[in-house]
Amino acid sequence: MDFIIGGCCQGKKDYVKRQYGFCESDFICAAQLEQNDMEGKCCLTDFHLYIRQLMKEEKNIEENIVALFQKNDIRVIISDEIGYGVVPADTFERAYREAVGRTSCMLAGKADKVVRVVSGIGVVIKQ
């Protein structure tokens, strides 16, 4: 599995299309996993929103991610980096920010490759 990170609207999905030869039908938004079947999809986008959804539903993040990998052949995960800027005053937003950071560390540790995309340009930070 490859992990693609970067800021919001930095061209991560287009980068993945170019580098992996994926088409639009290969992608699924991670936040829509419960409504949609992953069959035929190999790339999860907006993984940070999946973490938010799990937190709002008070589900165990790590258990759900492990189950997700056991059930599916996921080749690429795309997630926004959300840990920069002013620390939110809202308790949930701070916890969400930390959960995404911790989950990103876990995914990066398990990933074969980690790429940070800025302005559509990918920089490999783990290979």
NORTASUL-V933169 format. One record per residue. RES is the residue in one letter. PHI is phi in degrees with one decimal (none if undefined). PSI is psi in whole degrees, 0 to 359 (none if undefined). Layout:
RES_PHI_PSI, RES_PHI_PSI
This chain:
M_none_139, D_-107.8_144, F_-116.7_121, I_-112.4_123, I_-126.0_165, G_160.9_172, G_-69.0_169, C_-61.4_137, C_60.0_39, Q_-102.6_6, G_88.8_25, K_-63.6_314, K_-65.9_317, D_-63.3_322, Y_-59.6_314, V_-64.1_319, K_-58.4_315, R_-66.9_314, Q_-76.4_327, Y_-108.1_352, G_72.6_23, F_-77.1_154, C_-114.0_173, E_-54.7_326, S_-71.7_351, D_-83.8_348, F_-101.6_149, I_-144.4_138, C_-70.5_125, A_-59.6_330, A_-70.3_347, Q_-103.3_13, L_-60.5_323, E_-71.4_331, Q_-85.8_337, N_-122.5_152, D_-86.6_140, M_-82.8_359, E_-53.8_127, G_84.6_355, K_-102.2_142, C_-127.9_0, C_-134.1_125, L_-97.4_127, T_-103.3_165, D_51.9_45, F_-61.5_331, H_-60.4_328, L_-72.7_332, Y_-64.4_319, I_-62.3_316, R_-58.9_315, Q_-61.7_315, L_-61.4_319, M_-65.6_317, K_-64.0_327, E_-87.7_3, E_54.4_42, K_-98.7_156, N_-72.9_119, I_-65.2_309, E_-63.2_316, E_-60.5_318, N_-68.1_323, I_-68.9_318, V_-60.0_314, A_-62.3_321, L_-60.0_316, F_-71.0_327, Q_-69.3_327, K_-87.5_340, N_-132.3_154, D_-96.6_87, I_-94.6_121, R_-95.8_326, V_-140.5_138, I_-120.6_132, I_-114.3_131, S_-142.6_145, D_-76.3_146, E_-85.4_123, I_-120.5_9, G_-89.9_8, Y_-99.5_162, G_93.6_198, V_-71.3_135, V_-70.3_127, P_-64.5_145, A_-76.5_331, D_-68.4_131, T_-60.9_314, F_-62.2_316, E_-63.0_323, R_-66.5_316, A_-64.8_320, Y_-62.1_314, R_-59.8_317, E_-67.4_318, A_-62.4_319, V_-64.8_319, G_-62.7_314, R_-65.6_319, T_-65.4_320, S_-61.5_320, C_-62.4_317, M_-63.1_313, L_-64.5_319, A_-62.4_323, G_-65.3_325, K_-89.1_342, A_-70.2_148, D_-74.3_328, K_-147.6_140, V_-125.1_129, V_-126.4_132, R_-102.4_126, V_-108.9_126, V_-131.8_126, S_53.3_38, G_79.9_359, I_-104.8_124, G_-91.4_134, V_-118.7_116, V_-71.6_123, I_-111.3_352, K_-151.6_132, Q_-137.8_none
